[in-house]
Amino acid sequence: MIDNKVLIIGSKQIGLSLLKHASKVASAKIVGILTIDDSKDARSELNAIKNYCTQNNIPLFFAANRTDSEKIISDVKPDICFVAGWYYILSEKILRSVPNGFIGIHHSLLPKYRGGSPLVWSIINGDEFTGTSIFKFSSGMDDGPVYAQKKIEITNTDYIADVLDKCNNAAIEMLAKNFAAIVDGSLKAKEQNLKESTFCSLRMPDDGLINWNWQAEKIYNFIRAQASPYPCAFTFFESEKLGISKAEVLNDIFYGTPGQVINSGANGVSVVCGDNKILILKEVSYRGDASNANQVIKSITTRLK
């Protein structure tokens, strides 16, 4: 029996899934969901969250900023908060104000990849595995004790959307198994070994610029890590931004200048990389429009910048 008042804080698909599960397990004690208006984001599930709250008589709160969110939390006075898909860092004061704390989801095997964009960095780094962790918030960066973790494979053909889906599904499965025990306090979290911590920074859209002097595999990972639903990796063609959302590495050696386009056809655009291997650009967008690669680049002597 769950007696604690539970507030859900989140957005996107992971926040919606958390809300649905929590309301089924502890419907009488859900005091609401705190979310943001992210309707301009392609990943938004705002309408689905609104509809679910209406259908299930769950209070819905909107925050415009951190101050807003903390005031709502203070007014609602929950006993415990579950957080997924949230953007505002909460102050130490508000963290201390909730008796049983804030329980969050972080898509890495903590203490690895603490901080922003952990899955993007993991794919950029060519990792074969990542994971997801359920942990208790503390005043530090993702350094609170961990309730549960699951290791997740990253295959060589996985793009960021694939890995994100795997991690979201695993996180919800772990919550389904452990939700009640976390709320009633019977499941104890384990402290992280902070000596093993690694950190990652948030990534901005401009961080996606490709360096054609890199090895083909590195560029391939760079493209996979930033494909939809994130801003794509990009290069420049005729002073225009060329977004790249899908690619393939060929092991054939071709001696050329990094960035040189050596072929363009129905299968994509073949570009020389720094290790003289070829990267085929399979899906691109040019001047804001999705286009077949062979319709974008006509000259085989072009050099991408």
Backbone bond lengths (Angstrom), bond angles and torsions (degrees), N, CA, C in turn:
res aa  C-N    CA-C-N  psi(-1)  N-CA   C-N-CA  omega(-1)  CA-C   N-CA-C  phi
1 M - - - 1.454 - - 1.524 109.20 -
2 I 1.370 116.51 125.20 1.451 121.41 -179.22 1.523 109.30 -96.23
3 D 1.319 116.60 116.14 1.457 121.44 -177.84 1.523 112.89 -103.51
4 N 1.343 117.19 -14.90 1.456 120.23 -177.57 1.526 111.78 -76.51
5 K 1.341 115.56 145.43 1.466 120.43 174.90 1.529 108.87 -79.11
6 V 1.346 115.35 123.47 1.460 121.21 -172.98 1.527 109.94 -110.00
7 L 1.336 116.64 127.38 1.458 122.40 173.17 1.529 108.36 -111.21
8 I 1.334 116.34 128.34 1.453 121.96 175.49 1.525 108.14 -93.58
9 I 1.320 116.93 134.37 1.460 122.54 179.03 1.523 107.55 -125.92
10 G 1.340 117.14 116.42 1.451 116.67 -179.58 1.509 114.96 171.59
11 S 1.324 114.62 -177.58 1.453 123.03 -179.47 1.527 108.30 -156.65
12 K 1.317 115.74 -177.21 1.466 123.66 178.44 1.538 110.12 62.75
13 Q 1.322 115.98 -171.28 1.463 120.70 -177.39 1.519 111.94 -64.64
14 I 1.322 117.24 -37.98 1.461 119.77 -178.76 1.523 110.97 -65.80
15 G 1.337 117.54 -37.56 1.464 120.78 177.58 1.514 111.74 -68.00
16 L 1.337 117.02 -40.43 1.465 121.58 177.59 1.523 110.83 -64.11
17 S 1.321 117.18 -44.49 1.470 120.60 179.31 1.520 111.44 -62.93
18 L 1.331 116.37 -40.61 1.466 120.85 177.05 1.523 110.52 -61.22
19 L 1.329 116.61 -45.48 1.463 121.31 179.43 1.522 111.03 -59.47
20 K 1.324 117.21 -46.59 1.460 121.01 -178.09 1.526 111.43 -62.07
21 H 1.319 116.09 -44.95 1.465 117.92 -179.42 1.520 111.30 -66.60
22 A 1.321 116.21 -46.37 1.466 119.64 -177.39 1.521 111.37 -61.15
23 S 1.319 117.34 -39.15 1.464 120.16 -177.51 1.518 112.00 -69.07
24 K 1.322 117.04 -28.03 1.468 120.27 177.80 1.528 111.06 -75.89
25 V 1.337 115.55 -35.88 1.463 119.93 -177.29 1.525 111.30 -81.21
26 A 1.338 115.34 -37.12 1.472 118.70 -171.73 1.518 111.32 -137.93
27 S 1.325 116.79 46.19 1.463 120.94 -172.00 1.526 112.88 -56.82
28 A 1.331 117.37 -37.61 1.467 119.76 -176.93 1.522 111.95 -70.11
29 K 1.336 117.02 -17.45 1.459 120.35 -174.59 1.529 113.21 -112.35
30 I 1.337 118.33 0.99 1.459 120.24 175.46 1.527 108.41 -75.07
31 V 1.321 116.61 117.01 1.460 120.02 -177.87 1.524 111.65 -94.83
32 G 1.336 117.46 0.77 1.449 120.74 174.73 1.508 113.19 142.65
33 I 1.339 114.49 177.57 1.462 121.44 172.55 1.526 108.14 -125.54
34 L 1.301 115.47 132.69 1.451 123.40 175.61 1.519 107.85 -100.74
35 T 1.339 117.55 122.02 1.455 120.70 -177.43 1.523 110.05 -137.56
36 I 1.336 115.36 -172.36 1.464 121.82 178.87 1.525 108.69 -128.46
37 D 1.320 116.05 161.69 1.458 120.24 173.89 1.531 108.00 -86.14
38 D 1.332 115.68 94.69 1.464 121.18 -179.78 1.528 110.57 -109.76
39 S 1.329 116.78 29.97 1.465 121.70 -173.19 1.522 113.04 -60.74
40 K 1.336 118.46 -20.70 1.464 120.71 178.84 1.525 112.38 -84.12
41 D 1.314 116.65 -6.09 1.461 122.42 178.62 1.526 108.90 -88.23
42 A 1.326 116.72 132.46 1.465 120.68 -179.02 1.524 112.22 -61.01
43 R 1.324 116.67 -22.16 1.475 120.34 -178.65 1.523 112.88 -90.36
44 S 1.309 117.43 1.85 1.461 121.58 -174.61 1.533 112.71 -59.98
45 E 1.324 115.01 139.89 1.470 122.56 171.80 1.523 109.25 -123.07
46 L 1.326 115.07 28.73 1.459 120.23 -173.72 1.524 112.32 -59.00
47 N 1.314 117.69 -45.91 1.462 119.74 -179.21 1.524 111.69 -63.56
48 A 1.325 116.45 -39.16 1.468 120.27 178.51 1.525 110.70 -65.24
49 I 1.325 116.76 -39.24 1.469 120.88 177.15 1.527 110.24 -64.10
50 K 1.329 116.31 -45.52 1.462 120.66 178.09 1.524 111.07 -58.20
51 N 1.328 116.41 -48.02 1.468 121.04 -177.85 1.523 111.30 -63.41
52 Y 1.336 116.23 -42.06 1.466 119.61 -179.65 1.526 111.05 -63.74
53 C 1.322 116.32 -41.45 1.468 120.37 179.12 1.531 111.04 -64.59
54 T 1.320 116.51 -41.10 1.472 120.59 178.86 1.518 110.92 -63.81
55 Q 1.318 115.61 -45.97 1.468 120.40 -177.34 1.525 112.68 -67.16
56 N 1.327 116.54 -28.34 1.465 120.28 -175.37 1.527 113.26 -112.14
57 N 1.331 116.13 11.08 1.472 121.68 176.10 1.529 111.25 55.27
58 I 1.341 115.98 47.34 1.467 121.82 179.06 1.525 108.61 -105.77
59 P 1.319 119.12 125.71 1.469 120.97 178.34 1.539 111.73 -58.50
60 L 1.330 116.31 137.35 1.459 122.63 -178.47 1.524 109.01 -119.37
61 F 1.328 116.49 124.86 1.454 122.27 -178.74 1.529 109.57 -118.81
62 F 1.340 116.44 140.61 1.456 121.56 177.98 1.522 110.01 -114.51
63 A 1.332 115.27 137.61 1.462 120.94 176.31 1.522 109.28 -117.82
64 A 1.322 116.58 134.70 1.460 121.40 178.57 1.525 111.80 -92.88
65 N 1.337 115.94 -18.35 1.462 120.20 -177.85 1.528 108.94 -164.21
66 R 1.312 116.22 -177.18 1.466 120.74 -178.38 1.528 111.59 -62.85
67 T 1.331 117.31 -44.45 1.462 120.41 -179.58 1.519 111.01 -59.56
68 D 1.307 115.36 -43.39 1.460 122.20 176.97 1.523 111.20 -57.66
69 S 1.326 115.42 -48.84 1.465 120.15 -176.54 1.527 110.99 -63.70
70 E 1.329 117.13 -39.55 1.463 119.49 -178.40 1.523 111.82 -70.51
71 K 1.335 117.22 -33.96 1.461 119.86 176.46 1.520 111.06 -65.25
72 I 1.337 115.94 -41.77 1.470 120.01 179.30 1.521 110.34 -62.91
73 I 1.322 116.69 -43.79 1.467 120.45 178.80 1.526 110.31 -60.51
74 S 1.313 116.49 -43.95 1.461 120.57 179.47 1.524 111.64 -63.04
75 D 1.333 116.65 -39.82 1.465 120.65 -178.80 1.531 111.99 -69.87
76 V 1.326 116.16 -38.21 1.470 120.68 -176.68 1.527 111.13 -73.99
77 K 1.337 116.55 -33.13 1.472 122.72 179.24 1.540 112.86 57.07
78 P 1.325 117.61 57.71 1.475 119.25 177.17 1.526 111.17 -74.41
79 D 1.329 115.20 161.11 1.463 120.68 174.20 1.530 110.80 -87.72
80 I 1.346 115.86 -27.09 1.462 121.26 -179.05 1.523 107.88 -154.92
81 C 1.326 116.41 146.14 1.471 121.95 179.17 1.526 109.79 -123.58
82 F 1.329 115.71 138.12 1.461 121.80 173.38 1.525 107.85 -112.14
83 V 1.343 115.98 130.68 1.463 121.34 -170.06 1.529 110.23 -123.88
84 A 1.355 115.61 130.30 1.463 120.55 176.22 1.520 109.09 -154.64
85 G 1.324 117.10 126.73 1.450 120.54 -179.22 1.516 112.04 73.32
86 W 1.338 116.35 49.10 1.461 121.06 -176.56 1.520 109.87 -121.28
87 Y 1.339 116.63 153.50 1.456 120.52 -171.55 1.524 114.54 -119.18
88 Y 1.313 118.02 -22.46 1.462 119.92 -175.04 1.528 110.91 -91.73
89 I 1.331 115.64 127.71 1.455 120.66 175.75 1.527 108.22 -71.86
90 L 1.313 116.18 131.12 1.463 121.10 -177.76 1.531 110.42 -93.14
91 S 1.309 115.38 141.88 1.465 120.31 -177.82 1.524 111.11 -70.55
92 E 1.326 114.35 158.86 1.463 119.55 178.24 1.531 110.79 -62.13
93 K 1.322 115.53 -33.71 1.466 119.87 178.94 1.521 111.46 -61.27
94 I 1.319 117.53 -45.33 1.460 120.12 -178.93 1.523 110.85 -72.65
95 L 1.328 117.18 -32.32 1.468 120.24 176.77 1.533 110.34 -62.07
96 R 1.344 115.52 -39.51 1.466 119.60 -179.84 1.524 112.72 -74.58
97 S 1.338 116.91 -19.71 1.466 120.09 -173.20 1.530 113.62 -76.77
98 V 1.316 117.64 -19.26 1.465 121.13 -178.82 1.528 108.01 -96.56
99 P 1.327 118.29 118.15 1.475 121.69 -169.42 1.531 114.99 -52.05
100 N 1.335 116.97 -46.78 1.466 119.91 -176.64 1.521 112.91 -102.70
101 G 1.323 116.28 10.68 1.452 120.86 168.70 1.522 116.11 83.28
102 F 1.336 113.17 -172.39 1.458 123.39 -178.77 1.532 108.65 -113.89
103 I 1.308 116.10 127.51 1.465 122.05 -179.46 1.525 108.10 -109.40
104 G 1.324 116.40 123.60 1.452 120.04 -174.81 1.519 113.49 -122.85
105 I 1.332 114.10 168.95 1.457 122.94 176.21 1.521 107.82 -115.14
106 H 1.317 116.91 129.49 1.460 121.21 176.53 1.518 107.92 -129.54
107 H 1.338 116.44 126.42 1.464 120.03 -175.34 1.523 111.86 -85.48
108 S 1.323 114.00 72.60 1.462 122.83 168.22 1.519 106.67 -164.32
109 L 1.312 115.89 170.27 1.460 120.53 173.88 1.525 107.05 -90.60
110 L 1.326 115.45 82.98 1.462 119.73 -179.52 1.524 110.68 -52.51
111 P 1.346 117.43 139.71 1.470 127.78 15.85 1.530 115.75 -89.33
112 K 1.339 118.10 11.29 1.458 119.92 177.59 1.530 110.07 -75.15
113 Y 1.322 114.92 147.46 1.467 122.32 175.11 1.530 112.66 54.24
114 R 1.301 116.29 48.56 1.460 119.47 171.29 1.526 108.99 -74.14
115 G 1.346 116.84 141.40 1.447 119.82 179.58 1.514 112.79 113.73
116 G 1.333 116.66 -152.33 1.460 121.54 -171.21 1.521 113.91 -92.12
117 S 1.332 115.24 151.04 1.474 123.39 173.79 1.528 113.69 53.47
118 P 1.341 119.27 46.27 1.465 119.86 -174.44 1.525 114.02 -63.22
119 L 1.330 118.45 -37.91 1.465 119.77 -179.15 1.523 111.51 -70.04
120 V 1.327 116.31 -38.13 1.465 120.00 177.82 1.527 109.99 -60.54
121 W 1.319 116.53 -47.29 1.464 120.39 179.44 1.521 111.79 -64.27
122 S 1.327 116.40 -37.77 1.461 120.00 -178.79 1.529 111.27 -62.83
123 I 1.344 116.88 -41.67 1.463 119.97 178.64 1.525 110.40 -71.93
124 I 1.323 117.79 -41.87 1.469 120.42 176.34 1.523 110.50 -55.06
125 N 1.334 116.83 -39.09 1.463 121.36 -177.79 1.525 113.32 -79.60
126 G 1.341 117.08 -1.60 1.460 120.59 177.04 1.512 114.08 74.32
127 D 1.337 118.19 24.70 1.465 121.23 -179.98 1.530 111.28 -63.87
128 E 1.309 115.86 144.30 1.465 121.11 176.08 1.523 111.54 -89.11
129 F 1.323 116.29 -17.04 1.465 120.75 -179.97 1.524 109.47 -140.06
130 T 1.306 114.87 149.86 1.454 122.40 168.21 1.525 106.46 -134.03
131 G 1.306 117.76 -152.46 1.458 119.71 177.64 1.504 110.61 179.92
132 T 1.313 115.59 -177.00 1.457 121.18 175.93 1.522 108.49 -138.86
133 S 1.322 115.74 147.16 1.461 121.85 -174.81 1.520 110.69 -131.16
134 I 1.331 116.26 140.27 1.462 122.40 169.14 1.519 106.57 -104.19
135 F 1.315 116.83 122.95 1.460 119.82 -172.40 1.527 111.10 -143.75
136 K 1.302 115.59 165.18 1.459 121.84 178.91 1.522 109.40 -96.97
137 F 1.335 115.87 131.67 1.456 120.17 -179.88 1.524 111.20 -64.00
138 S 1.324 114.31 146.49 1.456 122.06 172.40 1.524 107.17 -135.84
139 S 1.303 116.99 -176.09 1.458 119.93 -178.35 1.516 112.57 -75.29
140 G 1.341 118.28 -16.08 1.456 121.63 179.15 1.517 112.11 -89.07
141 M 1.314 115.93 -178.15 1.459 121.96 -178.90 1.530 110.84 -83.84
142 D 1.315 116.20 101.58 1.472 122.35 175.61 1.531 112.15 52.46
143 D 1.347 116.36 35.29 1.463 118.37 -174.98 1.525 113.20 -108.78
144 G 1.323 117.41 12.12 1.455 120.39 -179.37 1.524 112.86 -75.85
145 P 1.333 117.20 166.73 1.469 121.56 -179.07 1.521 112.08 -63.93
146 V 1.339 115.85 150.84 1.465 122.99 -171.89 1.528 110.55 -107.05
147 Y 1.343 116.03 131.87 1.460 122.02 176.57 1.521 112.28 -86.97
148 A 1.316 117.25 -40.32 1.462 120.34 -175.86 1.524 109.40 -159.47
149 Q 1.335 115.91 151.95 1.457 122.26 177.29 1.525 110.01 -142.90
150 K 1.328 115.06 155.21 1.460 119.92 173.37 1.517 109.45 -140.80
151 K 1.328 116.21 131.58 1.458 122.94 178.45 1.526 109.29 -83.17
152 I 1.329 117.24 138.51 1.458 122.10 -174.34 1.522 109.68 -133.65
153 E 1.332 116.43 132.40 1.461 121.87 -179.01 1.531 111.05 -76.25
154 I 1.318 115.29 141.05 1.462 122.00 169.13 1.524 106.99 -111.13
155 T 1.326 117.56 109.24 1.462 119.92 178.67 1.524 109.35 -79.35
156 N 1.332 115.94 165.88 1.454 120.65 -177.95 1.527 112.71 -71.22
157 T 1.332 116.44 -10.78 1.468 119.39 178.60 1.533 112.04 -107.67
158 D 1.314 117.58 0.72 1.463 120.84 178.49 1.526 110.86 -74.15
159 Y 1.320 115.35 134.39 1.458 121.53 169.92 1.530 107.77 -102.40
160 I 1.314 116.42 173.20 1.461 120.10 -173.68 1.528 112.10 -57.30
161 A 1.325 118.33 -37.51 1.462 120.46 -179.74 1.525 111.18 -63.40
162 D 1.339 116.78 -37.37 1.468 121.01 178.60 1.523 111.08 -64.96
163 V 1.326 115.94 -45.31 1.466 120.47 -178.54 1.524 110.48 -68.41
164 L 1.317 116.02 -39.24 1.461 120.24 178.45 1.520 111.07 -61.69
165 D 1.329 117.34 -42.92 1.467 121.15 177.42 1.530 111.34 -61.41
166 K 1.324 116.24 -44.11 1.465 120.02 179.05 1.531 111.12 -59.71
167 C 1.329 115.04 -44.91 1.464 119.58 -177.68 1.521 111.84 -69.30
168 N 1.332 117.01 -41.69 1.464 119.89 178.22 1.520 111.12 -61.38
169 N 1.330 116.84 -44.85 1.471 120.60 -179.97 1.522 111.16 -64.00
170 A 1.332 116.38 -41.64 1.466 119.92 179.75 1.523 110.61 -65.85
171 A 1.322 117.35 -39.37 1.469 120.64 -179.52 1.516 111.40 -64.21
172 I 1.328 116.76 -43.44 1.467 120.12 179.16 1.524 110.98 -66.68
173 E 1.328 117.54 -37.69 1.475 120.51 176.29 1.522 110.55 -61.80
174 M 1.328 116.99 -42.76 1.471 120.34 178.60 1.524 111.16 -65.05
175 L 1.337 116.39 -40.10 1.462 119.39 178.35 1.521 111.10 -65.27
176 A 1.340 115.94 -40.76 1.458 119.60 179.15 1.527 110.80 -59.17
177 K 1.309 115.62 -36.84 1.462 120.62 -178.69 1.530 111.94 -76.42
178 N 1.335 117.04 -33.42 1.466 120.34 -168.98 1.523 115.20 -115.48
179 F 1.331 118.37 -2.80 1.457 121.69 -172.39 1.533 112.39 -54.55
180 A 1.324 116.20 -55.30 1.462 119.88 -175.91 1.528 111.75 -61.45
181 A 1.337 116.10 -39.91 1.463 120.17 -178.48 1.519 111.60 -69.20
182 I 1.333 117.32 -31.89 1.467 119.98 175.77 1.523 109.87 -69.45
183 V 1.336 116.42 -44.66 1.464 120.58 -177.17 1.519 111.57 -64.78
184 D 1.339 116.99 -43.36 1.474 117.96 -177.01 1.528 112.97 -84.95
185 G 1.342 116.86 -3.38 1.457 120.45 174.40 1.506 115.43 86.43
186 S 1.325 117.69 4.17 1.464 119.09 -177.81 1.529 112.83 -78.06
187 L 1.346 117.33 -21.06 1.464 120.60 175.81 1.527 108.61 -95.91
188 K 1.308 115.70 123.40 1.466 120.63 -178.15 1.530 109.98 -98.89
189 A 1.310 115.35 135.84 1.462 121.11 178.91 1.532 110.52 -82.48
190 K 1.336 115.25 151.20 1.461 121.45 179.38 1.526 109.95 -104.56
191 E 1.321 115.45 136.66 1.455 120.19 179.87 1.530 110.58 -65.07
192 Q 1.336 116.25 144.46 1.452 120.79 175.65 1.528 110.76 -75.41
193 N 1.321 115.08 151.57 1.456 120.36 170.78 1.526 106.99 -87.27
194 L 1.302 116.31 93.87 1.455 121.33 -171.65 1.527 112.72 -68.29
195 K 1.341 117.99 -14.11 1.457 120.49 175.50 1.531 111.32 -67.62
196 E 1.341 116.92 -19.53 1.463 121.23 -179.43 1.528 112.14 -97.22
197 S 1.327 117.47 8.23 1.460 121.07 -175.25 1.525 112.54 -66.75
198 T 1.331 114.51 140.83 1.457 121.18 164.67 1.527 106.85 -127.07
199 F 1.322 116.25 159.59 1.461 120.47 -171.64 1.527 110.14 -130.96
200 C 1.319 115.30 152.43 1.466 119.51 176.77 1.518 109.97 -141.48
201 S 1.322 115.13 147.00 1.461 120.93 -178.14 1.522 110.28 -93.99
202 L 1.327 115.70 158.21 1.456 120.29 171.42 1.517 109.24 -62.60
203 R 1.333 115.79 147.92 1.455 120.44 178.49 1.524 110.04 -107.34
204 M 1.319 115.68 141.30 1.445 122.90 177.77 1.534 109.15 -104.84
205 P 1.338 118.49 158.29 1.473 119.86 -179.81 1.525 113.80 -53.44
206 D 1.325 118.20 -36.61 1.465 120.63 -178.68 1.521 113.03 -69.43
207 D 1.328 117.26 -12.95 1.468 120.48 178.15 1.525 111.89 -73.97
208 G 1.324 117.52 -4.84 1.463 121.00 -175.46 1.522 115.32 -87.83
209 L 1.344 118.83 8.33 1.460 121.17 -178.15 1.531 110.54 -68.89
210 I 1.332 116.07 127.00 1.468 122.54 -178.51 1.528 110.47 -80.71
211 N 1.320 116.04 138.21 1.463 122.79 171.74 1.527 106.96 -105.55
212 W 1.322 116.55 110.20 1.468 120.27 -174.93 1.524 112.97 -72.08
213 N 1.324 117.39 -6.63 1.471 120.23 174.09 1.526 111.79 -78.76
214 W 1.342 117.19 -12.16 1.450 120.03 175.92 1.527 110.35 -68.63
215 Q 1.339 115.07 163.09 1.459 120.24 173.48 1.533 109.64 -67.97
216 A 1.336 116.03 152.51 1.467 121.02 -175.65 1.531 111.64 -58.23
217 E 1.329 116.97 -40.75 1.465 120.24 -178.57 1.518 111.20 -64.87
218 K 1.321 116.85 -37.58 1.464 120.59 178.47 1.526 110.49 -65.30
219 I 1.318 117.18 -42.13 1.465 120.40 178.86 1.527 110.00 -66.64
220 Y 1.324 116.75 -40.24 1.467 121.46 177.94 1.530 110.57 -58.70
221 N 1.327 117.45 -46.28 1.468 120.95 177.74 1.529 110.91 -63.46
222 F 1.316 116.14 -38.31 1.463 122.41 179.36 1.532 110.54 -61.60
223 I 1.321 116.50 -40.31 1.469 121.47 178.39 1.522 110.80 -69.77
224 R 1.338 117.02 -45.75 1.476 120.95 -179.62 1.528 111.33 -59.34
225 A 1.326 115.88 -37.56 1.466 121.08 -173.70 1.523 113.12 -70.47
226 Q 1.335 117.20 -21.93 1.464 119.83 -171.66 1.525 113.57 -121.62
227 A 1.332 115.77 14.99 1.466 120.46 178.65 1.530 109.56 -72.66
228 S 1.331 115.94 177.65 1.471 121.28 179.25 1.531 110.31 -50.23
229 P 1.331 118.55 135.63 1.463 128.83 15.61 1.537 114.68 -91.47
230 Y 1.332 117.76 13.59 1.459 120.77 179.05 1.528 109.65 -98.12
231 P 1.343 117.12 163.99 1.465 118.93 174.27 1.531 109.93 -59.86
232 C 1.301 116.96 138.70 1.463 120.74 -174.41 1.525 112.28 -72.05
233 A 1.338 114.25 157.62 1.451 119.40 163.68 1.528 107.09 -62.79
234 F 1.328 116.85 155.10 1.461 117.51 -174.34 1.518 111.76 -149.79
235 T 1.339 114.09 162.72 1.451 123.13 171.57 1.524 106.44 -137.59
236 F 1.331 116.82 -172.15 1.460 119.31 178.68 1.517 110.26 -123.84
237 F 1.319 115.85 138.66 1.458 123.88 177.87 1.521 107.90 -134.02
238 E 1.342 116.39 120.87 1.460 121.43 -177.41 1.539 111.22 52.23
239 S 1.337 115.33 43.30 1.469 123.71 178.98 1.521 113.41 66.63
240 E 1.327 117.45 7.34 1.460 121.85 178.11 1.527 109.74 -108.00
241 K 1.314 115.91 145.43 1.466 121.72 179.98 1.520 110.19 -72.28
242 L 1.315 116.08 129.43 1.462 122.92 179.26 1.522 108.35 -115.74
243 G 1.340 117.54 107.02 1.456 121.28 179.25 1.513 110.97 -81.88
244 I 1.329 116.65 141.71 1.467 121.49 -177.75 1.523 108.73 -125.29
245 S 1.319 116.41 119.96 1.457 120.26 -175.76 1.525 113.80 -112.32
246 K 1.330 117.99 -9.54 1.456 119.80 178.96 1.524 108.90 -154.05
247 A 1.336 115.99 142.72 1.464 120.27 -176.97 1.523 110.67 -152.38
248 E 1.321 114.90 173.13 1.467 121.47 178.76 1.517 108.77 -149.55
249 V 1.333 117.18 140.08 1.462 121.97 179.97 1.523 109.72 -97.08
250 L 1.344 116.06 132.17 1.459 121.79 170.03 1.517 108.70 -104.76
251 N 1.323 116.89 140.31 1.453 119.99 -179.57 1.522 112.97 -86.49
252 D 1.336 116.77 -3.96 1.459 119.70 176.23 1.529 110.13 -61.21
253 I 1.320 115.88 141.10 1.464 120.63 178.29 1.530 109.09 -94.21
254 F 1.326 115.21 131.03 1.462 121.35 177.52 1.516 106.94 -135.35
255 Y 1.323 116.85 118.17 1.453 120.30 -177.75 1.527 109.33 -83.21
256 G 1.318 114.37 113.62 1.444 120.34 -179.67 1.506 110.09 -159.45
257 T 1.291 116.14 -178.40 1.454 121.66 178.20 1.524 109.58 -82.64
258 P 1.342 119.13 129.18 1.467 120.20 178.74 1.525 111.58 -51.48
259 G 1.331 115.57 129.48 1.457 121.05 -177.59 1.514 113.15 97.07
260 Q 1.345 117.59 -7.62 1.456 120.39 -178.96 1.528 110.43 -75.59
261 V 1.326 115.82 131.83 1.455 121.62 175.64 1.517 107.93 -86.31
262 I 1.349 117.20 120.78 1.467 120.00 -175.97 1.517 112.50 -108.50
263 N 1.329 116.35 -7.81 1.461 118.85 177.15 1.523 109.04 -164.74
264 S 1.315 115.74 147.83 1.452 120.87 176.74 1.510 108.30 -143.52
265 G 1.340 116.21 124.83 1.457 119.30 -177.70 1.503 111.74 -160.92
266 A 1.319 116.25 -162.68 1.458 121.69 -175.71 1.516 112.33 -63.61
267 N 1.351 117.24 -27.14 1.467 120.27 -178.28 1.521 113.24 -85.71
268 G 1.333 116.91 -6.82 1.448 119.90 179.39 1.508 112.50 128.02
269 V 1.314 115.13 -168.43 1.463 122.49 -177.52 1.526 108.77 -108.56
270 S 1.329 117.09 124.91 1.458 121.72 -178.87 1.521 109.85 -95.46
271 V 1.344 115.44 124.49 1.466 121.08 -174.21 1.524 109.62 -124.89
272 V 1.328 116.63 137.67 1.464 122.05 176.89 1.526 109.73 -77.06
273 C 1.332 115.94 135.33 1.470 121.11 178.16 1.524 110.11 -109.80
274 G 1.320 116.65 178.22 1.453 121.73 -173.23 1.510 115.04 -64.25
275 D 1.331 118.27 -23.93 1.467 121.03 178.49 1.521 111.50 -97.46
276 N 1.346 116.67 14.51 1.467 123.78 179.77 1.519 113.87 66.71
277 K 1.323 116.83 15.79 1.459 120.49 169.77 1.525 108.65 -92.22
278 I 1.326 114.65 163.16 1.458 120.46 -175.14 1.528 110.01 -103.93
279 L 1.316 115.19 134.72 1.465 121.45 171.87 1.521 107.64 -111.23
280 I 1.329 116.71 124.62 1.459 120.90 177.51 1.525 108.71 -95.27
281 L 1.311 115.81 121.99 1.462 121.25 177.29 1.523 107.87 -85.23
282 K 1.349 115.91 111.64 1.459 120.79 -171.67 1.520 113.26 -91.06
283 E 1.324 117.38 -37.23 1.462 121.51 -179.41 1.521 108.72 -134.84
284 V 1.334 115.39 124.70 1.454 120.11 -177.44 1.523 110.09 -134.23
285 S 1.309 115.43 162.58 1.461 120.95 170.72 1.521 107.61 -130.31
286 Y 1.311 116.06 140.71 1.460 121.73 -173.92 1.516 109.01 -136.09
287 R 1.347 115.64 125.14 1.452 120.69 -176.99 1.526 111.99 55.90
288 G 1.343 114.52 37.15 1.456 120.79 174.62 1.507 115.48 85.27
289 D 1.362 117.83 -2.88 1.464 120.56 -177.60 1.520 110.25 -115.56
290 A 1.341 114.80 140.48 1.460 119.14 173.33 1.524 108.00 -70.94
291 S 1.312 116.53 133.33 1.462 120.18 -177.17 1.515 110.23 -142.75
292 N 1.312 115.67 152.07 1.452 119.91 171.27 1.520 107.69 -69.05
293 A 1.325 116.72 136.43 1.455 120.09 -172.57 1.517 112.82 -57.31
294 N 1.326 118.16 -37.88 1.460 118.67 -176.86 1.526 112.53 -73.19
295 Q 1.312 118.04 -9.75 1.458 121.32 174.18 1.519 111.79 -90.00
296 V 1.337 116.42 -12.64 1.454 121.24 -176.49 1.523 111.09 -93.65
297 I 1.308 117.09 -49.34 1.459 121.17 -174.25 1.523 108.81 -113.11
298 K 1.300 117.66 113.56 1.459 121.96 -174.83 1.520 112.49 -94.81
299 S 1.319 118.72 -32.61 1.457 121.62 -172.87 1.519 111.17 -93.84
300 I 1.335 117.81 130.72 1.460 120.18 178.32 1.524 111.26 -79.57
301 T 1.316 117.63 -2.48 1.478 119.78 178.75 1.510 111.91 -99.97
302 T 1.342 117.36 3.48 1.457 120.70 -178.66 1.519 111.43 -65.47
303 R 1.321 116.19 145.76 1.464 122.36 173.58 1.521 108.15 -114.76
304 L 1.319 116.13 120.84 1.471 120.05 176.14 1.518 108.52 -78.52
305 K 1.323 115.49 143.49 1.463 120.70 -175.13 1.524 111.33 -104.72
